[in-house]
């Protein structure tokens, strides 16, 4: 029986989902379509497939807290492989393969992106099991998605001859993102969207990397062999920086998939989206009878085909069609649905102009504490902190006024309206759900 180890690649920031997604608040950790983030949805999809084996997350140091907290929220233990730096997907996949091979030389890795949405979970599991069986025979299997239209934002796969396993086909060709006329041709000829998700034996992937990109394979093996465990429960493995830096920056497609003779594809029956831009969020969201998708404090009147989403102010929409309106506490995006890909251009311009809101969100959450920036200057920062019961945080040097609930500082309890200036070594602990105004001075 094939032993399957899920591996989730958890990098990137989702520029096209600005202003919700930013460098310090990546899209895979946002709850854009319901109670779970796409990262959590991915974990939930693979829990049964893992059958008690390790679920491996490959990510950067900046995302460790997001990974830990969101995995803990849904009661799913994970092992985190920490990349010292982002070097594209091939080195990340190689490191995961080296780690899995060390656990079990015959194991299959199910390599998934953290930021995708899948509609029918049981169909996904069926496809994953089929792909794992084919991978166990030495194939490198990708999941091809049947197009719902001539999309220009994805690469495509041309399926070839059927292989021994029912429902598995040889890959005849990988093709780049097409223009619209070519996309229409691809769809009419039975091409599949390239989802960028794979199943392979760890030993097979490393052997192909040895053949095509030996520097990547060796760097990955060395980075894993010299890795350091970074926390008390040994669930965080920091890849060796010096070794990992020897891997050239290359995508898995260029390093292996477009060169290997082992590429196979499973045409997926499940609905899929890479949630790459706001039009994809609109498409994956529940809609009313007029094609409107509303999230948050939003009211739509006489409108059609609109995505309206707010985590900040109330948004009222009247008499418009095919727009995307996204409101955050510090920024509002309005554009046509067919201009969704151009959001990246806007963000690039904001970065060029030195606008902090291009990369930093005013709301962050960690350790059961939500922090909302109310005012920020070179002299001081004023924030609203909301504590879950039992949350504790070091806030040395901060001036704290309790607005609701009860906080404890050492042996002192603070209630509504009470104030304290914290000194070095003092931490705030919430005795119940609480809110406080926190001021820090530069």
Secondary structure, DSSP 4 states (H G I P E B T S, - for coil): ---EEEEEEE----GGGTTT-BTTB-GGGS--SSSS-HHHHHHHHHHHHHTTSPPEEEEEGGGHHHHHHHHHHTT---EEEEESS--HHHHHHHHHHHHHHHH-TT-EEEEEETT-EES-HHHHHHHHHHHHHHHHTT-EEEEEEE-SS--SSS-EEEEEEE-SSTTEEEEEEEEPPP-HHHHHHHHHTT-EEEEEEEEEEHHHHHHHHHHH-HHHHHHHHHHHHT-EE-STTS-EEE--HHHHTTS----HIIIIITT-S-EEEEEE-S-EE---SHHHHHHHS---TTS-EEEEEEEEES-BS-EEEEEEEEEEEES-BSEEEEEETTEEEEEEGGGGGGHHHHHHHHHHTT-GGGT--SEEEETTEEEEEEEE-SSEEEEEEEE-TT-EEE-TT-EEEEEES-EEETTEEE-TT-EEE--TT-EEEESSSEEEEEEEE-
